[in-house]
Amino acid sequence: MDQTLTDVLNALPMPALAIDSGERISAANAQARTLIGQGIGGRNFVTMLRQPQLIQTIEAVLRDSTPRMSEYLSNDGVQDTTFQVSARVVPDLNVVLLCFLDITQVQQAGQMRRDFVANVSHELRTPLTALTGFIETLRGAARDDPAARDRFLDIMEGEAGRMNRLVGDLLSLSRVEDEERVRPREKVLIDDILLSVMRTLTPLAQEMEITLRESFSDTPTELVGDGDQLMQVFTNLIENAIKYGRKGGTVEIRIGQPERDPALRAMGVRIHVTDDGPGIDEKHLPRLTERFYRADNHRSRALGGTGLGLAIVKHIINRHRGRLRVESEPGKGSVFTVVLPTGAG
């Protein structure tokens, strides 16, 4: 029987083990041995599993043969992992069968959703609180003070605009996530897209005393992409470079020559957006595309940022099967590089 049971456990695509009526582990597959320990065969399950909630579940199943569920917590060397454990009696073999289903990603997705709701609530609560306070003031102490009324109305307009930008970015993020699995089909000229973005942002650059400089090849670069979404990507990146760059500095937009790119394993083109601003500390770089993550929280809010721009950029680039790379050092500016497949070769 032991060999038959072992063969059955080895056929399962998840960690699994059997506990006999003597409360010992009578069989375990390779995944279970990797998870719990190589020497678990013949050992009492209490000494090997060591987690009270799971032990109580197994004891209850041994007692009344009613199937139950529990959890088992572990660590794979990189992160904590959570397994949902099913405990069921196999009558003909007189054992309790435990199957361990890894639900770590499910729990992480749930936590991401909770964090997202909390962040949206926090982002909306601040301007709403401000608006409520100013409305109360305008109805009371500032009712007959024209100067205060105008000042408060200007602030209220700014807070309402902030909420409007946030809602707009949330809708945009939802839309690009829905479209992420659908490959674009139209052909676009990346040079034309970048020139259009630069024309749109020229007034902002002049206001910030930033010089926009392009470095394009003589031959326009064609690729398969969604023109509107790519315009959104480069509007975000170039606008950030202007806002966070050095006053009186330069923002350069450069298109590289199409070539076979190792990261894409196909022909691709690299578009670099370079500023000479204060740069970004290395610890922030891996998290820049997270929703609501800000390397400089105070400055981002002051400049009207929602914390969603680079998350939108990431999803659009993913839809185009491209890559986003960020290089930066404090005091040495930043380079945001978008790698896009050209659809050739």
Summary of the structure (lengths in Angstrom):
residues: 345
radius of gyration: 28.6
end to end distance: 57.8
largest distance: 91.1
contacts: 999
relative contact order: 0.09
helix: 48%
strand: 24%
